[in-house]
Amino acid sequence: MTVKKTVSKVGAVPSYGLYGELLSGDYRDPVHHETIRERSSRHNWTIRLHRHRGLAQIFLLRAGKVSYRIEDSTFTNDQPCVLFIPPGIAHGFRFDENVEGDVLSLRVNDLWAYAKTALEQAEFSTVALLAQGRCENLEYIDAAFAQLGPIYHGMKRERDAILQALVRLILTYIAGDVGRTQSNRMAHASESVSRHEKQAEAFCTLLEARFSEDLLVNDYAKEIGVSAPHLTRVCKQVLGSAPNALIRQRRILEASRLLEYTRLPVSEVSHRSGFKDPSFFTRTFRSAYGIPPKTYRATKDVEGLSRSP
């Protein structure tokens, strides 16, 4: 499946009862079922961008390629999947002629109590695209749709009760998969943060031990076992600054300590702090404190303190 952003140039997006039907009329069922082929074949396999005010829809794609347009995003998919679209969301499709699948439309205000309550869950608050491999309940949803079609178009006495049961089953399966997807995403994000925090901690430990050495960001990254760009991302994310800035801060901190508590020459302070170029050290120190190293030392009262190196 590929996804890309597009900028909508469409003015007013039409709102239908069912696609192409400006007047939806009276229906005795709170749901409507049809195959994808039934409606799309009548419109040259293209369902233009539109929305439904009081209609939620569930699309089951079994075979064929389809390009989706959801608001300002487009998706291309040729794998079995389930797509849920809540009311009010603009959507459109371009199907291949060999498409196989079903569409279940739910008239939200007319639904059975359970279905209406189910759609109020967080899992149904946004568009959900559940593709094969990430949708554990796909085969069960498919099986429920396979039963729903004949029941919907049939005339059995138990028709209404079975429709209710099948819709409830489909919504439960979808809610379960959406919930799992969201939980997995959150767990992955949490795991990434935890891993990044450990990498940031490893960098800080290494920096404390070796800040005075002539090491580059790439050297620190190799010691930790990551790439330099990755280390930069981690430091910015967890520590709020790039590695170079953190290295420079630690060296300046050491330089200020040596200036305040020792009588080492400024050139030696520069060297012991990790600055190999005294001129660069002076410029960096002035940038950090607003005054050069010698002036900084002069402002500190070092009488009575140890001045040994």
N, C-alpha and C positions, 0 to 999 in steps of 0.2 A: 504494500500500500504506500502510495506517495502522497504527500500533503504539501500544498503551497498556498501562500496568501495572495489574494487578489484584491484590487480596489474596485468596489462596486460603482458602476456608472448608471445603475438603474435608478429611476425616479421612484415613483410609488410602486411598491410591490403589491400585486393583487392578492386579495384574501378570498378564499373559496370555502364552501362547505366541503365538497370533495373536488379534486382538481378539475377545472374546466366547468364546474357547475356553480354559477353565480347564485342560483336559487336552489338551496339544498332540499327544500320540500319537507314532507313529514316522513319519518322513518319509524318503524315500530321497534327497531332494535337500538340499544345504546352503543352497539359496535357495528362496524362494517368490514367485511372481508372480501378481498378479490386478489387475483394473482397479479404480479407486476406486469405480466404480458398483456392482460386484459386492457388496462388503461393506456400503458405506454405505446402499444402497437397502434392505437387510434390516433396518437399524437406524434407519429414518425419517430418513436422511441425516445422522444425528448419531452421531459416535464420541466417547463420553464419555472424560473424562480417565483415562488408564491408562498403564502403562509395561511395558516388556519387559526382563527381566533379561539375556538373552543374545542379544538380537535388535537389529540395526541396520536401519534402514529408509530407503529412498530413495523419495520421492514425486515424480512428474512430473505437474504440472498443465498440461493443454493448453488447457482452456477452462472457463468457469464461475467463479463466485465462491465463495470458501471463507474461513471464519473459523478461524484456528488458535489453539489454546491450548498454549503451551509453558511448562511450569512455571507461573510466576505472570505471564507476559506473554501478551497476545493480539495477533494480527495479522489484518488483513483484506486479502485480495488478490484481484484479478480479472484478473491478467495471467499469462501462461504463466511457470512457474517450476519450480525444482527445490528440494526440501527434504530435507536429510539429518538424521536423528535418531540419535545414538549410543545404545547400550544404557543402560537405567536412567533415561532422561529422560522425565518425565511429559508426555504430550501428548494432545490431543483435537481434534476437528474438527466443523464444521458446514458441510455442502456444499449448494450449490444443486442442484436436481434435474437441471439441464442440464450437470452436471460431466462433464468428460472427462479421463481421465488414468490413470496406472498406479502401482502400489505394488510395490517390490521389497524383500522382507525377507531379510536375510542372517543366518543362524545362525552367529554369530561363531566358536564353538568347533568347528564342523564344516566351515568353509570350506576351499577349496583353499589351498594354502600361500601363493600370491601374494596372494590377496584378504585373507587373514588378516594378512599383513605390511603390506599397503596400509592397512588400517584402523588400524594402529598408528602411522601418520604423524600429525603435529601437525594436519594439515588436517582430520582426522576425529575430533579430540578433543572438539569441541563441535558444537552445532547450527549448520547452515549453510543459509541461505535465499538462493538465487541467483535473482533475479528477471530477467525479460526486460530487456535493455538493460545489465545488469551481468554477464551470464553469456554469455561469448563462445562457449562450447561447447554452448549450449542446443539448437541444431538437431541437433548430432551426438549428444547424449544422447537426444534425441527419436527419432532414426533408429535408435539402438541398441535402445531400448525397443520400437520397432515390429518389430524382428527378434526380440527376446527373447520376446515374448508367444507367437507361433506355435511357436517352437522349444521353449519350456518345456512347452507343452501338446501338443506333437507326439511322435512315436515314432521319429524318425529314428535310425539307428545312430550318427551323429555328434553326437547331441543333447548329450551331456555335454561334449564338446570345444568345441562352439559356445557353450554356456552359459558355460563358463569364459572364453572369449575375450570374449564380450559383457559379462560382469560386470567383467572386467579393464578393458575399454575404458571402461565407464561410470565406474568408480572413478577411472581416470586422468583422464578429462575433468573430473570434479568436483574432484579434487585440484588440477588446473591452475587452475580458476576460483577456488577458495577461496584458493589461494596468491597469485593475482593481486590478488584483493580485499584480502587482508591487506597485500600489498606496496604497493598504491596508497594504502591507509589510512595506512601508516607514512610513505610518501613525502609525502603531503599534510600529515601532522602535522609532519614535518621541515621542509617548505616553510613552514608556518605559523610555526613557531618561528623559522626564519631571517628571515622577513619581520618578525616581531614584534621580534626582536633589533635589526634595522636601524631600526625605528621608535623603539625605546627609545633607541638611540644618537643618533638625530636629535634626540630630546627633550633628552637630556643636553647635546648640543652647543649647542642653542638656549638651554637654561637657563643654561649657563655664560656665554653672551654677554649675556643679557638679564634675569637674575634681579633686578636692581635696578629694573627697570621695573614699572609698575603693570599687569601682565598677569595675566589669569585663565587657568584650565585651558583654557577654550574658545579663548582666543587662541593658546595654544601648539598646540592641536590643529589649528586652521585653518592655521597656518604649516607644520605637518608634512603636512597633507592628510588628516586623519582626523577622526572625530567625538570629542567629549569623552568619552563613555562608552567608546569603543574605546581611547582613550589611557589611560584609567584602568585598563582590563583589562590592557593591555600592560604598563604600569608595575608593576602588582601581580604579574603573571606573571614578568616578566623582572628587575625591579629590587627586587621585594619590598615596595614601598610605593606608595601612591596619589600622583598628581602633586602635589597640594596639600602633602602631607607632604614631598616631595622639594624643592619650591620653598622651603618654610619652613626645611628643613635647610640648604639652600645659603645662604639669607639669614642664618641664625644663624651659620654658619661664617664668613661675611664680616664680620659684626658682631664676633665674637670676635677676628678678626684686627685689625680697626681699633681695638678697645679695647686690645689688647695692644701694638700697634706705633705708634699715633699718639696725639696728645693732642686729637683732635677732641672737641667736646662730645657728650654722649650723644645729644642730639637730632639732631645731624648724622650720627652713626654710624647711627642709626635710618634716616634718610633715604637715606644712601648704600647701605645694605644692602637697601633695597627696602621698608622698613616706613614707611608714610606716617603712621601714628598712633603717636607715641612711647609712649603708655600701653600700647597693644597690644604694641609691641616689648618693653617691660619685662616684661610678663606672659609673653610667649612665651619670652624669654631665660631668665627665672627657671624656667620649666617645663623648659627644656632642660638648664640647668646647676645648678639648685637655689639660685642666688643671683642678685641683680639685677645689671645691667650695671656700676654703679659699684663694687660690691663685687668683682666679677670683675676689674675693672681694678686695684683696690687689691692684689689678691693676686699680680699679675704684676710682676716686676722689669723696669721699663722704662728704668732708668738706662742711659745710654750708647747707647740705640737711637734711631734717627731718629724724631722726633716730628712731622715735617712731614706735612701732609695728603696 
